[in-house]
């Protein structure tokens, strides 16, 4: 025991030294701290220490509609700029947040009632105008809510909003109530009016005036974040290492939460790991490697292992030969041991994809017909089968066992992944070795996580590790992510048409269904009120994805979230229904905070 404890102590010290080194700017110069010295976190009750990466100014900013905003897109954004509701996965109910209740006024009108008397942190009243203006901005951004569903959003009165759909849809509540974060009109109202003026003039997303306004809005930088929720970031506290998020006493949600403030530590897995080991972090959602998880367990930390309904995939640039051939992609799927890749990357929390349907194995029985499930190719690890496919294409092996295509070109590629994502980096290293062993000579290169996302969006890659699937009860979300946005925008018509991404054409030829328009199928998969008809479309999408493999799912990620009982108590027992909400989408940690179940130790 003494030697094990000594090893753990040395590991903590080594990681702390590494994490505390001054980060390097381009060119290798140290980066100065931004925002001055961090406010020292107070000891004792009333604090919840969390961890999530963010960018400091000038790159980081307060326009949470667009990329690189401070805390935009994090699970904790809901504590500041909330959606109208959360979806509770276990019983299919809706938890009110910025909304109070909702109903179908008719087949195409979803009516939302807002709480009365609520105010934003700048003192302005929270009304239906905030919701209407928020959705005007989403219209400018051409989000899926507008592309697939909305005809109009209008205020009935100060606390009632009507969302009017072009046609009935079962997924519209998810798009409108959960996925659309509400923003303050005091900040964004003038931009909403500019959108409305364009619409009144008959302009659409295809017009230059629309594109110009979108470009201008992407550069808009508010001075601060105006929040509706119970917490607000203290801008003066922000450094490259941490920030303070204080309770907002005027928020109508202030009495729901039990912590006076949150302390967020900045960084990806390598930086956060020593902070968890030293007890400075009470809860973290990073993908920790198996060896690190073992150290947490040795320290007596609780590990929360909830499904996330998605995971990493091998992304292939279809503009790079031979990845444009489905047979090559199928051969690669056979050649990869996905179980080995998942276990090496994340231990018990990396579970190999089974159905290869494009969305979570947990949801396949709910949405895919029994007949279709039986026809899904599971691509069990079989390198002989992979070799058979490639030789059938006229491929041969060079003298050093590297594959050459039918033209004699050697198969040598680069595989990239976010360097700071420990689980994805481990997956990439293992995958590069597996592919090299098979004869696809693959070199792994880690790229900083913010740049890597942009590189893949821009099509600047050959092979890459990015996410597949989506933490959502509707498969359309997963297919939308897999096929349309954010990594296939140029060919999908969703988002920024300059983003080449993986360059996968959505009109494809399949063996069973003939020619299919995958984009149209995704859009149609939730239209109408007939769930059985939607399941039929989802089943066809699953079969098409399974055959075409736009990307190759590796494994499905389950959380391995450390939750030491140092400052925080109230975590439910394993198996509690709240954990079906997962880590990131309708995240259980936010549910438990807003329900007042997570509390300071000693309360």
Backbone torsions as a table, in degrees:
resi	resn	phi	psi	omega
1	UNK	NA	-36.4	-178.3
2	UNK	-63.1	-44.2	-178.8
3	UNK	-66.1	-38.0	178.7
4	UNK	-64.8	-43.5	179.5
5	UNK	-64.7	-38.5	178.1
6	UNK	-63.6	-42.3	178.3
7	UNK	-60.7	-44.0	-179.6
8	UNK	-62.3	-40.4	179.7
9	UNK	-64.5	-44.1	178.7
10	UNK	-63.0	-38.3	178.0
11	UNK	-62.0	-45.2	179.3
12	UNK	-59.8	-46.2	-178.0
13	UNK	-63.8	-40.8	-179.8
14	UNK	-64.5	-42.7	-179.4
15	UNK	-67.5	-36.8	178.4
16	UNK	-64.3	-42.1	178.7
17	UNK	-61.6	-44.2	179.3
18	UNK	-62.9	-44.3	-175.4
19	UNK	-69.3	-30.0	-175.1
20	UNK	-86.8	-5.6	178.4
21	UNK	-63.5	143.7	-179.9
22	UNK	-62.0	129.0	179.5
23	UNK	-66.7	149.3	-177.0
24	UNK	-93.0	137.2	172.5
25	UNK	-84.1	168.0	174.0
26	UNK	-53.1	129.7	-176.9
27	UNK	97.1	-8.8	172.8
28	UNK	95.7	-3.5	-179.8
29	UNK	-75.7	144.9	177.3
30	UNK	-62.1	145.8	178.5
31	UNK	-93.5	131.0	177.9
32	UNK	-71.6	148.4	176.0
33	UNK	-63.8	144.5	-179.0
34	UNK	-107.1	132.0	175.9
35	UNK	89.9	9.5	176.9
36	UNK	82.4	-167.5	-179.9
37	UNK	-71.0	144.8	178.7
38	UNK	-69.5	143.5	172.1
39	UNK	-67.6	127.9	-175.9
40	UNK	-66.6	126.2	177.9
41	UNK	-61.0	133.3	179.7
42	UNK	-74.4	145.1	177.4
43	UNK	-83.2	156.7	172.7
44	UNK	99.5	-163.4	-172.3
45	UNK	-70.2	159.3	172.1
46	UNK	95.8	1.2	179.6
47	UNK	-120.8	144.3	174.2
48	UNK	-125.2	116.9	-177.2
49	UNK	-95.7	120.0	-177.2
50	UNK	-122.1	178.6	179.0
51	UNK	-145.4	129.3	175.8
52	UNK	-159.4	136.9	-178.0
53	UNK	-74.7	146.1	176.7
54	UNK	-149.8	163.1	176.0
55	UNK	-102.8	137.1	175.4
56	UNK	-87.3	165.9	177.9
57	UNK	-63.2	148.1	8.5
58	UNK	-86.8	-13.5	-179.2
59	UNK	-68.2	-45.3	175.7
60	UNK	-75.0	145.0	-173.9
61	UNK	-155.0	-177.7	-172.1
62	UNK	-105.0	2.6	176.6
63	UNK	-83.0	91.2	-172.1
64	UNK	-78.8	5.0	170.7
65	UNK	-78.3	-22.7	-169.3
66	UNK	-123.3	174.7	-173.3
67	UNK	-64.5	152.9	175.0
68	UNK	68.8	14.9	174.1
69	UNK	-70.8	151.8	-178.2
70	UNK	-73.4	110.5	176.9
71	UNK	76.6	-0.7	174.7
72	UNK	-64.7	133.9	-178.9
73	UNK	86.4	-5.8	177.8
74	UNK	-81.4	158.9	175.2
75	UNK	-58.4	-28.4	-174.5
76	UNK	-83.6	-6.5	176.7
77	UNK	-59.4	-31.9	-179.3
78	UNK	-62.5	-21.0	177.0
79	UNK	-79.6	-6.9	-179.7
80	UNK	-120.7	-60.7	175.6
81	UNK	-113.5	94.4	-171.5
82	UNK	-86.7	158.9	164.6
83	UNK	-77.3	176.7	179.5
84	UNK	-70.6	-40.2	-176.8
85	UNK	-147.3	160.5	164.6
86	UNK	-108.3	149.8	176.1
87	UNK	-96.4	130.5	178.4
88	UNK	-98.3	108.5	-168.6
89	UNK	-63.1	-36.4	-171.9
90	UNK	-66.6	-38.6	-176.8
91	UNK	-122.8	9.1	176.1
92	UNK	60.3	30.8	176.4
93	UNK	-97.2	175.8	-179.2
94	UNK	-122.4	129.3	179.9
95	UNK	-95.4	119.1	179.7
96	UNK	-65.2	136.5	172.7
97	UNK	-128.5	-86.6	175.5
98	UNK	-85.5	-7.6	173.2
99	UNK	-109.4	162.5	179.9
100	UNK	-106.1	-43.1	178.3
101	UNK	-160.8	164.4	175.5
102	UNK	-149.3	159.6	179.8
103	UNK	-158.0	163.9	170.6
104	UNK	-88.3	114.3	175.7
105	UNK	-74.5	-32.6	170.0
106	UNK	-156.6	-168.7	-173.0
107	UNK	-63.1	-24.8	-176.1
108	UNK	-124.6	9.7	-178.7
109	UNK	-120.5	111.5	177.0
110	UNK	-98.2	117.7	-174.6
111	UNK	-107.0	128.3	-178.2
112	UNK	-116.3	132.0	173.7
113	UNK	-100.0	131.9	179.9
114	UNK	-101.1	155.6	176.8
115	UNK	-66.7	143.5	179.1
116	UNK	-86.5	144.7	173.5
117	UNK	83.0	-0.1	-179.6
118	UNK	-73.6	147.5	179.9
119	UNK	-132.1	153.4	173.1
120	UNK	-79.3	169.1	-176.7
121	UNK	-67.7	-17.3	175.8
122	UNK	-90.9	6.4	177.1
123	UNK	91.6	-9.2	179.1
124	UNK	-72.6	148.5	-178.6
125	UNK	-71.7	143.2	173.4
126	UNK	-88.6	115.0	-177.3
127	UNK	-134.9	179.5	178.5
128	UNK	-62.1	-23.7	179.5
129	UNK	-63.8	-35.1	176.3
130	UNK	-59.7	-40.9	-179.5
131	UNK	-69.1	-45.5	179.8
132	UNK	-60.5	-45.7	-179.4
133	UNK	-65.7	-39.0	177.0
134	UNK	-56.3	-45.4	-177.3
135	UNK	-74.7	-21.3	170.9
136	UNK	-65.4	-40.4	176.8
137	UNK	-65.8	-41.2	176.5
138	UNK	-61.6	-32.2	175.3
139	UNK	-63.7	-45.2	176.9
140	UNK	-57.0	-40.5	-178.5
141	UNK	-78.7	-7.3	179.3
142	UNK	56.2	49.4	178.2
143	UNK	-70.8	167.0	-177.7
144	UNK	-61.0	-28.8	178.7
145	UNK	-58.4	-40.8	179.2
146	UNK	-83.5	-41.2	-176.8
147	UNK	-62.3	-37.9	-172.6
148	UNK	-105.3	-19.3	-167.6
149	UNK	-133.0	-52.9	-162.0
150	UNK	-77.7	140.6	167.7
151	UNK	-105.8	-35.1	-175.6
152	UNK	-164.7	150.9	170.4
153	UNK	-127.7	125.1	-176.7
154	UNK	-140.8	151.4	177.5
155	UNK	-85.6	126.9	174.1
156	UNK	-82.5	-45.9	171.8
157	UNK	-153.7	-169.4	-173.6
158	UNK	-62.0	-25.3	-176.6
159	UNK	-124.2	20.1	179.4
160	UNK	-135.6	130.6	-179.7
161	UNK	-126.5	137.6	174.2
162	UNK	-109.3	126.3	170.9
163	UNK	-101.2	115.5	-175.6
164	UNK	-104.7	120.0	-176.5
165	UNK	-91.0	157.7	174.4
166	UNK	-72.0	-29.9	176.5
167	UNK	-160.7	162.5	-177.8
168	UNK	-58.3	148.2	179.5
169	UNK	-156.8	135.5	178.2
170	UNK	-80.6	-22.6	-178.2
171	UNK	-90.4	-12.2	-178.0
172	UNK	-54.0	-41.9	177.7
173	UNK	-55.7	-38.8	179.0
174	UNK	-64.9	-45.6	-178.7
175	UNK	-61.9	-39.6	-171.3
176	UNK	-91.2	-41.8	-172.5
177	UNK	-85.5	-35.2	-174.1
178	UNK	-104.0	-43.5	-168.4
179	UNK	-84.4	-11.6	-174.1
180	UNK	-105.2	102.9	179.8
181	UNK	-72.5	134.7	-176.5
182	UNK	-87.7	134.2	-178.5
183	UNK	-119.1	161.5	-174.7
184	UNK	-81.7	132.1	175.4
185	UNK	-64.9	-26.2	178.6
186	UNK	-62.7	-21.7	178.1
187	UNK	-100.9	-42.9	-169.1
188	UNK	-110.9	0.4	-175.6
189	UNK	-59.7	-40.1	-178.2
190	UNK	-67.1	-32.7	176.6
191	UNK	-70.5	-39.0	176.4
192	UNK	-59.9	-39.5	179.3
193	UNK	-65.2	-37.4	177.2
194	UNK	-62.7	-38.2	176.4
195	UNK	-64.4	-46.4	180.0
196	UNK	-60.0	-36.9	179.0
197	UNK	-65.5	-40.0	177.1
198	UNK	-62.7	-43.3	-179.7
199	UNK	-63.8	-42.3	179.1
200	UNK	-62.4	-28.8	178.7
201	UNK	-85.7	3.9	177.0
202	UNK	82.7	15.1	-178.7
203	UNK	-84.0	151.5	178.5
204	UNK	-130.4	-179.9	-178.6
205	UNK	-62.8	-17.9	-179.4
206	UNK	-84.1	-12.6	-177.3
207	UNK	-84.7	149.6	-177.4
208	UNK	-63.5	-35.2	179.4
209	UNK	-60.7	-38.6	178.1
210	UNK	-65.6	-46.2	-179.3
211	UNK	-62.8	-38.1	178.9
212	UNK	-65.0	-43.3	179.0
213	UNK	-64.5	-40.0	177.7
214	UNK	-60.3	-44.6	179.2
215	UNK	-62.3	-40.6	178.9
216	UNK	-65.4	-42.6	-178.8
217	UNK	-65.5	-36.7	178.6
218	UNK	-61.5	-21.6	178.7
219	UNK	-97.9	-1.3	-179.5
220	UNK	-68.4	130.9	-177.9
221	UNK	-130.0	95.4	176.1
222	UNK	-61.1	158.8	-179.3
223	UNK	-75.8	-22.8	-176.0
224	UNK	-161.8	170.1	174.1
225	UNK	-95.5	124.3	173.9
226	UNK	-95.4	124.2	-169.6
227	UNK	-117.4	153.6	173.9
228	UNK	-104.4	-28.6	-176.1
229	UNK	-74.5	-174.9	-172.4
230	UNK	-82.8	-0.8	-178.9
231	UNK	-134.9	152.2	178.3
232	UNK	-144.1	136.5	177.4
233	UNK	-68.2	136.3	172.3
234	UNK	-85.9	107.1	-175.9
235	UNK	-58.1	-33.4	-178.0
236	UNK	-69.6	-17.0	-177.3
237	UNK	-87.5	-10.1	-170.1
238	UNK	-74.9	123.2	169.7
239	UNK	-126.5	-177.2	176.8
240	UNK	-71.4	-11.5	-175.9
241	UNK	-108.0	-28.5	-177.2
242	UNK	-163.0	168.9	173.5
243	UNK	-146.0	158.6	176.7
244	UNK	-108.0	135.6	179.9
245	UNK	-122.4	106.2	-172.2
246	UNK	-91.5	153.0	173.7
247	UNK	-67.4	141.4	177.0
248	UNK	-101.1	105.0	-173.8
249	UNK	-65.3	-21.8	-179.0
250	UNK	-85.8	-7.4	179.6
251	UNK	-68.1	140.9	177.9
252	UNK	-69.0	-9.0	177.2
253	UNK	-101.0	3.0	-173.4
254	UNK	-59.5	-38.2	-177.3
255	UNK	-76.2	-12.0	-179.0
256	UNK	-75.5	-34.2	-173.5
257	UNK	-97.6	150.8	-170.1
258	UNK	-108.3	0.2	-178.8
259	UNK	-107.7	138.3	179.4
260	UNK	-71.6	-31.0	176.9
261	UNK	-160.7	160.7	174.7
262	UNK	-109.2	145.2	172.3
263	UNK	-116.6	115.5	-178.9
264	UNK	-105.0	127.2	176.8
265	UNK	-96.3	132.5	-175.9
266	UNK	-84.5	141.0	171.2
267	UNK	137.7	158.5	172.9
268	UNK	-88.9	-170.6	-168.1
269	UNK	-52.1	-45.9	-177.4
270	UNK	-61.3	-32.8	-179.3
271	UNK	-81.5	-38.0	-174.7
272	UNK	-76.9	-31.1	-175.9
273	UNK	-52.6	-52.1	-179.7
274	UNK	-64.8	-27.9	178.4
275	UNK	-69.9	-35.0	175.2
276	UNK	-70.2	-44.0	-179.3
277	UNK	-61.0	-35.0	-177.8
278	UNK	-85.6	-1.5	177.9
279	UNK	84.7	11.8	-179.9
280	UNK	-82.5	-16.3	-178.7
281	UNK	-117.2	131.8	-177.1
282	UNK	-91.5	-19.6	-177.9
283	UNK	-163.8	132.8	179.7
284	UNK	-143.2	144.1	-175.4
285	UNK	-108.7	9.6	-177.4
286	UNK	-67.1	160.2	177.5
287	UNK	-86.9	95.8	-174.4
288	UNK	-87.0	136.1	179.3
289	UNK	-63.8	158.5	-178.4
290	UNK	-54.5	-39.2	-178.4
291	UNK	-65.5	-37.9	178.1
292	UNK	-68.3	-43.6	177.9
293	UNK	-57.4	-39.1	179.1
294	UNK	-62.0	-39.2	178.1
295	UNK	-65.0	-39.0	176.5
296	UNK	-60.2	-45.8	-179.2
297	UNK	-63.0	-39.8	178.3
298	UNK	-61.8	-29.4	178.0
299	UNK	-82.6	-1.7	179.0
300	UNK	87.5	14.8	-178.4
301	UNK	-76.0	142.1	170.7
302	UNK	-71.5	136.9	173.8
303	UNK	-113.9	119.6	179.1
304	UNK	-97.0	121.7	-172.0
305	UNK	-119.8	80.5	-178.9
306	UNK	-102.4	152.8	178.4
307	UNK	-69.6	145.6	175.7
308	UNK	-109.6	-9.9	173.9
309	UNK	66.3	17.1	174.4
310	UNK	-155.5	-171.3	-179.3
311	UNK	177.8	-170.6	179.5
312	UNK	-84.9	151.5	177.0
313	UNK	-135.0	158.4	169.8
314	UNK	-84.7	110.6	176.2
315	UNK	-89.2	137.5	179.9
316	UNK	-121.0	134.9	177.0
317	UNK	-80.9	109.6	-175.0
318	UNK	-72.9	-8.0	173.3
319	UNK	-84.4	-4.0	-180.0
320	UNK	-109.4	115.4	176.5
321	UNK	-66.1	141.4	9.6
322	UNK	-101.8	19.6	-173.2
323	UNK	-70.6	-8.3	176.4
324	UNK	-78.8	-5.0	179.7
325	UNK	-99.6	124.6	-177.8
326	UNK	-64.3	-31.3	-179.6
327	UNK	-63.0	-37.1	177.6
328	UNK	-66.2	-42.2	179.3
329	UNK	-64.4	-39.3	178.0
330	UNK	-64.7	-41.2	178.4
331	UNK	-61.4	-41.6	178.0
332	UNK	-62.4	-38.5	179.6
333	UNK	-62.4	-39.2	176.8
334	UNK	-69.4	-30.9	-172.6
335	UNK	-81.3	-11.8	-175.7
336	UNK	-100.6	127.3	173.2
337	UNK	-84.3	95.4	-174.6
338	UNK	-69.7	-32.3	178.8
339	UNK	-64.8	-46.3	177.0
340	UNK	-59.2	-43.2	-178.1
341	UNK	-62.3	-42.0	-179.5
342	UNK	-68.0	-43.4	-177.6
343	UNK	-67.3	-42.9	179.1
344	UNK	-63.4	-36.8	-175.3
345	UNK	-78.0	-42.8	-169.3
346	UNK	-142.9	15.5	177.0
347	UNK	59.0	-131.2	-178.6
348	UNK	-66.6	-14.1	-177.0
349	UNK	-95.9	0.3	175.9
350	UNK	-110.6	95.3	-171.8
351	UNK	-107.3	120.3	-172.1
352	UNK	-53.5	137.1	174.0
353	UNK	-63.4	134.3	-176.1
354	UNK	-103.4	-57.8	-171.5
355	UNK	-80.9	-19.3	179.9
356	UNK	51.9	45.7	-175.1
357	UNK	-101.3	-5.1	179.9
358	UNK	95.9	-8.9	174.8
359	UNK	-143.3	171.5	-168.4
360	UNK	-54.9	135.7	173.5
361	UNK	-57.1	-29.4	179.4
362	UNK	-63.4	-27.4	-174.8
363	UNK	-100.6	-13.1	-176.6
364	UNK	-56.2	-46.4	-179.8
365	UNK	-62.1	-23.9	-179.0
366	UNK	-77.6	-23.0	-167.8
367	UNK	-126.2	-18.9	-175.7
368	UNK	-108.4	132.7	-178.5
369	UNK	-61.8	155.2	-179.1
370	UNK	-58.8	-39.6	179.2
371	UNK	-63.7	-43.7	-179.2
372	UNK	-66.5	-39.5	177.6
373	UNK	-58.1	-40.4	179.5
374	UNK	-65.5	-22.2	-179.2
375	UNK	-95.8	-1.4	178.4
376	UNK	-75.4	130.2	177.5
377	UNK	-80.6	120.7	-178.3
378	UNK	-84.1	-4.6	177.8
379	UNK	47.0	50.7	177.3
380	UNK	-58.2	144.4	-176.9
381	UNK	-52.8	115.2	-174.2
382	UNK	-158.6	90.1	-176.7
383	UNK	-71.9	-23.9	174.5
384	UNK	-65.0	-40.3	177.2
385	UNK	-65.7	-41.4	178.3
386	UNK	-60.8	-42.8	-180.0
387	UNK	-64.6	-39.6	179.1
388	UNK	-60.2	-42.4	179.9
389	UNK	-63.7	-45.1	-175.6
390	UNK	-70.1	-40.6	177.3
391	UNK	-66.0	-30.9	175.2
392	UNK	-64.8	-22.5	176.8
393	UNK	-87.8	-0.1	-178.4
394	UNK	90.5	12.3	178.7
395	UNK	-77.3	150.1	175.5
396	UNK	-135.4	172.1	178.2
397	UNK	-105.8	141.1	175.6
398	UNK	-74.9	176.7	-177.2
399	UNK	-63.0	-24.3	178.8
400	UNK	-98.8	17.8	174.5
401	UNK	79.7	1.5	177.6
402	UNK	-76.7	136.1	179.5
403	UNK	-66.9	143.7	170.1
404	UNK	-122.8	138.5	-179.8
405	UNK	-75.7	-174.3	-174.7
406	UNK	-64.7	-15.7	177.6
407	UNK	-95.1	-4.4	-177.6
408	UNK	92.3	5.3	179.7
409	UNK	-77.2	129.7	178.9
410	UNK	-70.6	142.4	-178.6
411	UNK	-91.0	89.6	-179.7
412	UNK	-128.9	124.2	-173.0
413	UNK	-141.6	167.3	174.4
414	UNK	-109.6	136.3	175.7
415	UNK	-114.3	125.4	179.8
416	UNK	-113.8	158.9	177.4
417	UNK	-157.8	159.6	176.4
418	UNK	-64.2	120.2	-174.0
419	UNK	-61.2	-33.6	-174.6
420	UNK	-84.0	-11.3	178.8
421	UNK	-85.4	99.1	-172.6
422	UNK	-59.3	-40.1	-178.1
423	UNK	-70.6	-42.7	179.6
424	UNK	-69.7	-36.5	177.1
425	UNK	-64.5	-41.7	177.1
426	UNK	-64.0	-39.7	177.2
427	UNK	-61.9	-41.6	-178.7
428	UNK	-66.8	-43.1	179.3
429	UNK	-61.5	-45.6	178.8
430	UNK	-65.1	-41.6	-178.7
431	UNK	-65.1	-42.6	177.9
432	UNK	-59.0	-40.3	179.2
433	UNK	-68.4	-42.6	178.8
434	UNK	-60.4	-46.6	-178.6
435	UNK	-65.7	-40.0	177.8
436	UNK	-62.6	-43.2	177.9
437	UNK	-60.1	-33.9	179.9
438	UNK	-77.6	-19.2	179.6
439	UNK	115.5	1.8	171.5
440	UNK	-98.1	97.5	-172.6
441	UNK	-67.0	116.5	-169.8
442	UNK	-128.8	126.1	176.2
443	UNK	-106.9	128.3	179.2
444	UNK	-91.1	137.2	173.9
445	UNK	-135.3	124.6	176.0
446	UNK	-83.5	138.0	179.1
447	UNK	-127.8	141.3	-178.5
448	UNK	-53.9	141.8	-164.2
449	UNK	-61.4	-34.8	179.8
450	UNK	-69.5	-39.6	-179.7
451	UNK	-72.4	-36.3	-176.9
452	UNK	-61.5	-42.2	178.5
453	UNK	-58.8	-44.4	179.9
454	UNK	-66.7	-39.2	179.3
455	UNK	-59.3	-44.0	-179.0
456	UNK	-69.9	-40.7	175.8
457	UNK	-58.1	-37.6	-177.1
458	UNK	-84.9	-3.0	-179.7
459	UNK	79.3	16.6	-178.5
460	UNK	-91.9	66.2	179.9
461	UNK	-164.4	163.9	170.7
462	UNK	-105.8	-58.7	172.9
463	UNK	-129.5	145.3	-177.3
464	UNK	-151.6	156.4	172.0
465	UNK	-100.8	115.2	172.7
466	UNK	-137.4	177.8	-174.9
467	UNK	-78.6	153.5	167.4
468	UNK	-126.7	158.9	177.7
469	UNK	74.6	-175.5	-178.7
470	UNK	-156.8	143.5	178.0
471	UNK	-79.1	75.8	-173.8
472	UNK	-150.4	141.9	-178.2
473	UNK	-70.5	-14.1	179.5
474	UNK	-101.8	123.3	-179.9
475	UNK	-59.7	-23.1	-179.4
476	UNK	-54.8	-36.8	-179.7
477	UNK	-61.5	-44.0	179.5
478	UNK	-63.8	-46.1	179.9
479	UNK	-65.5	-35.9	177.3
480	UNK	-61.8	-42.6	178.9
481	UNK	-69.3	-44.1	-176.6
482	UNK	-66.8	-36.2	-167.1
483	UNK	-112.5	-28.1	-169.9
484	UNK	-114.3	-58.2	-175.1
485	UNK	-142.4	143.8	11.8
486	UNK	-95.8	-1.1	-169.6
487	UNK	-109.7	19.1	176.5
488	UNK	-150.0	36.5	-170.1
489	UNK	-67.4	-37.5	-175.1
490	UNK	-61.4	-34.2	-176.9
491	UNK	-101.8	-4.7	-177.0
492	UNK	-104.4	-16.1	-178.8
493	UNK	75.6	12.7	178.3
494	UNK	-112.3	124.6	176.8
495	UNK	85.9	-136.5	-172.2
496	UNK	-90.7	113.2	-176.9
497	UNK	-69.0	-9.7	177.7
498	UNK	-82.1	-10.5	-177.6
499	UNK	-86.2	106.5	-175.4
500	UNK	-72.7	-35.9	179.3
501	UNK	56.6	-133.5	-176.6
502	UNK	-88.9	-3.8	174.7
503	UNK	55.5	47.4	-179.7
504	UNK	-99.2	111.5	179.5
505	UNK	-62.9	137.2	-176.9
506	UNK	-87.0	-12.7	170.5
507	UNK	-95.1	115.3	-172.1
508	UNK	-133.5	158.2	174.9
509	UNK	-100.6	126.6	178.5
510	UNK	-117.6	159.1	-177.2
511	UNK	-72.5	-38.7	-173.3
512	UNK	-91.1	-41.2	-172.3
513	UNK	-104.1	0.3	-176.7
514	UNK	71.2	-145.4	-179.0
515	UNK	-75.3	134.2	179.6
516	UNK	-130.1	145.8	172.1
517	UNK	-105.6	96.2	-173.1
518	UNK	-64.5	-35.7	178.8
519	UNK	-62.3	-43.8	179.0
520	UNK	-67.4	-37.0	178.4
521	UNK	-64.3	-41.1	177.8
522	UNK	-61.1	-46.6	-178.9
523	UNK	-63.9	-33.2	-176.3
524	UNK	-84.5	-11.8	-169.2
525	UNK	-71.1	-8.7	177.8
526	UNK	-129.8	11.4	179.6
527	UNK	-78.6	148.4	179.8
528	UNK	81.8	179.4	-177.5
529	UNK	-110.3	6.0	-177.1
530	UNK	-93.6	100.9	-177.9
531	UNK	-62.2	-38.2	-178.9
532	UNK	-63.5	-38.7	177.2
533	UNK	-65.4	-37.7	178.0
534	UNK	-67.7	-38.4	178.0
535	UNK	-63.2	-32.9	178.0
536	UNK	-64.7	-41.8	179.0
537	UNK	-68.5	-43.0	178.4
538	UNK	-60.4	-39.1	178.5
539	UNK	-62.0	-41.7	178.2
540	UNK	-67.0	-39.7	176.5
541	UNK	-62.2	-42.0	179.5
542	UNK	-62.1	-43.2	179.2
543	UNK	-65.5	-42.3	-180.0
544	UNK	-65.2	-45.4	178.8
545	UNK	-60.7	-44.3	-177.6
546	UNK	-60.6	-35.4	178.4
547	UNK	-80.3	-41.6	-171.9
548	UNK	-85.9	-29.9	179.7
549	UNK	45.7	68.3	176.8
550	UNK	-55.4	-39.6	166.0
551	UNK	-133.7	166.4	-175.8
552	UNK	-109.6	104.1	176.9
553	UNK	-58.8	136.8	179.3
554	UNK	-99.1	-59.3	180.0
555	UNK	-155.8	163.1	-179.9
556	UNK	-100.0	132.1	-174.6
557	UNK	-91.0	128.3	166.7
558	UNK	-105.6	146.7	-179.3
559	UNK	-63.3	151.2	164.1
560	UNK	-133.1	62.1	-169.0
561	UNK	-85.2	116.4	177.2
562	UNK	-72.5	137.3	178.8
563	UNK	-139.5	73.6	-179.5
564	UNK	-67.3	144.5	-178.6
565	UNK	-88.0	69.8	-178.5
566	UNK	-104.7	-58.5	178.7
567	UNK	-112.4	-12.5	-170.0
568	UNK	-125.5	137.0	175.3
569	UNK	-134.4	165.6	176.4
570	UNK	110.3	2.6	177.2
571	UNK	-63.7	131.3	178.0
572	UNK	-67.1	167.4	177.0
573	UNK	-69.7	155.9	173.9
574	UNK	-55.2	142.4	-179.2
575	UNK	90.8	-6.5	176.6
576	UNK	-61.2	138.8	-177.9
577	UNK	-56.0	-26.7	-177.5
578	UNK	-61.2	-27.4	-178.1
579	UNK	-72.3	-13.0	173.7
580	UNK	-65.6	-17.9	177.2
581	UNK	-68.6	-17.7	178.7
582	UNK	78.3	-177.0	-171.6
583	UNK	-86.5	-36.8	-167.4
584	UNK	-115.5	-28.7	-176.4
585	UNK	-112.9	121.2	-166.3
586	UNK	53.3	47.6	-166.1
587	UNK	-59.2	135.8	-176.6
588	UNK	-61.8	-30.2	-179.1
589	UNK	-64.6	-36.5	178.6
590	UNK	-72.1	-40.9	176.2
591	UNK	-56.4	-48.1	-176.9
592	UNK	-67.3	-32.8	176.7
593	UNK	-69.6	-46.2	-177.8
594	UNK	-70.9	-23.1	174.0
595	UNK	-82.9	-6.2	179.7
596	UNK	76.3	14.0	-178.1
597	UNK	-79.9	-32.9	173.8
598	UNK	-83.6	126.5	-174.0
599	UNK	-138.8	160.5	174.4
600	UNK	-64.6	142.7	174.9
601	UNK	-59.1	132.9	179.2
602	UNK	98.3	-10.3	178.0
603	UNK	-69.7	NA	NA
